């Protein structure tokens, strides 16, 4: 079911304009092919600190918290749904975070905006699992997306994934291995161990409260 457009959405987005990398949302709609326009991080963040990326930030709980904990790093949070991203932007504005910015764009277009070898970590938190086989190409760890990530990650960059979906997790392991990534810190039940450094997302808390295991992995590229 399609989410109903939020009341006063455009006004709310405008009020958070300083947190959007590109406020011309209409240029990023599905079905359109925008020109390549690489982000200048130093202009966006007013510093040259390392940049990390969350794809599918939802309402922004993870992005806001990780930015608060790491003031020496910059964070770019991506979300395609404007009804959702506005809530994330409002949270960042409330916290007055200078090291967090948002962009409304699909993951398949990241190469048009993010310079190669520029992202230290990519966070994939509870991405849509697309559990049916015919939907596999839409998973954010499908090889088509991984090839994009390989270009934008720095040489020792990492992908960190958390999910409650076993099908997605097993598919991710297969696809990451196929694309030359090395896996480590693989967990089939994240919350059975030490989670002191873990940042809970909205979905994660919901699933943990229901007693569902959380799967987690890290992946990095083999060095040439």
GITAFEN-V850134 format. One record per residue. N is the residue number from 1. RES is the residue in three letters. BURIAL is 1 if it has 24 or more other ideal C-beta (glycine too) atoms within 12 Angstrom, else 0. Layout:
BEGIN
((N	RES	BURIAL) (N	RES	BURIAL))
END
This chain:
BEGIN
((1	UNK	0) (2	UNK	0) (3	UNK	0) (4	UNK	0) (5	UNK	0) (6	UNK	0) (7	UNK	0) (8	UNK	0) (9	UNK	1) (10	UNK	0) (11	UNK	0) (12	UNK	1) (13	UNK	1) (14	UNK	0) (15	UNK	0) (16	UNK	1) (17	UNK	0) (18	UNK	0) (19	UNK	1) (20	UNK	1) (21	UNK	1) (22	UNK	1) (23	UNK	1) (24	UNK	0) (25	UNK	1) (26	UNK	0) (27	UNK	0) (28	UNK	1) (29	UNK	0) (30	UNK	0) (31	UNK	0) (32	UNK	0) (33	UNK	0) (34	UNK	1) (35	UNK	0) (36	UNK	0) (37	UNK	0) (38	UNK	0) (39	UNK	1) (40	UNK	0) (41	UNK	1) (42	UNK	0) (43	UNK	0) (44	UNK	1) (45	UNK	1) (46	UNK	0) (47	UNK	0) (48	UNK	0) (49	UNK	0) (50	UNK	1) (51	UNK	1) (52	UNK	1) (53	UNK	1) (54	UNK	1) (55	UNK	1) (56	UNK	1) (57	UNK	1) (58	UNK	1) (59	UNK	1) (60	UNK	1) (61	UNK	1) (62	UNK	1) (63	UNK	1) (64	UNK	1) (65	UNK	1) (66	UNK	1) (67	UNK	1) (68	UNK	1) (69	UNK	0) (70	UNK	0) (71	UNK	0) (72	UNK	0) (73	UNK	1) (74	UNK	1) (75	UNK	1) (76	UNK	1) (77	UNK	1) (78	UNK	1) (79	UNK	1) (80	UNK	1) (81	UNK	1) (82	UNK	1) (83	UNK	1) (84	UNK	1) (85	UNK	1) (86	UNK	1) (87	UNK	1) (88	UNK	1) (89	UNK	1) (90	UNK	1) (91	UNK	1) (92	UNK	1) (93	UNK	1) (94	UNK	0) (95	UNK	0) (96	UNK	0) (97	UNK	1) (98	UNK	0) (99	UNK	1) (100	UNK	1) (101	UNK	1) (102	UNK	1) (103	UNK	1) (104	UNK	1) (105	UNK	1) (106	UNK	1) (107	UNK	1) (108	UNK	1) (109	UNK	1) (110	UNK	1) (111	UNK	1) (112	UNK	1) (113	UNK	1) (114	UNK	1) (115	UNK	1) (116	UNK	0) (117	UNK	0) (118	UNK	1) (119	UNK	1) (120	UNK	1) (121	UNK	1) (122	UNK	1) (123	UNK	1) (124	UNK	1) (125	UNK	1) (126	UNK	1) (127	UNK	1) (128	UNK	1) (129	UNK	1) (130	UNK	0) (131	UNK	0) (132	UNK	0) (133	UNK	0) (134	UNK	0) (135	UNK	0) (136	UNK	1) (137	UNK	0) (138	UNK	0) (139	UNK	1) (140	UNK	1) (141	UNK	1) (142	UNK	1) (143	UNK	0) (144	UNK	0) (145	UNK	1) (146	UNK	1) (147	UNK	0) (148	UNK	1) (149	UNK	1) (150	UNK	1) (151	UNK	1) (152	UNK	1) (153	UNK	1) (154	UNK	1) (155	UNK	0) (156	UNK	0) (157	UNK	1) (158	UNK	1) (159	UNK	1) (160	UNK	1) (161	UNK	1) (162	UNK	1) (163	UNK	1) (164	UNK	1) (165	UNK	1) (166	UNK	0) (167	UNK	0) (168	UNK	1) (169	UNK	1) (170	UNK	0) (171	UNK	1) (172	UNK	1) (173	UNK	1) (174	UNK	0) (175	UNK	1) (176	UNK	1) (177	UNK	0) (178	UNK	0) (179	UNK	1) (180	UNK	0) (181	UNK	1) (182	UNK	0) (183	UNK	1) (184	UNK	0) (185	UNK	0) (186	UNK	0) (187	UNK	1) (188	UNK	0) (189	UNK	0) (190	UNK	1) (191	UNK	1) (192	UNK	0) (193	UNK	0) (194	UNK	0) (195	UNK	0) (196	UNK	0) (197	UNK	0) (198	UNK	1) (199	UNK	1) (200	UNK	1) (201	UNK	1) (202	UNK	1) (203	UNK	1) (204	UNK	1) (205	UNK	0) (206	UNK	0) (207	UNK	1) (208	UNK	0) (209	UNK	0) (210	UNK	0) (211	UNK	0) (212	UNK	0) (213	UNK	0) (214	UNK	1) (215	UNK	1) (216	UNK	1) (217	UNK	1) (218	UNK	1) (219	UNK	1) (220	UNK	1) (221	UNK	1) (222	UNK	0) (223	UNK	0) (224	UNK	0))
END
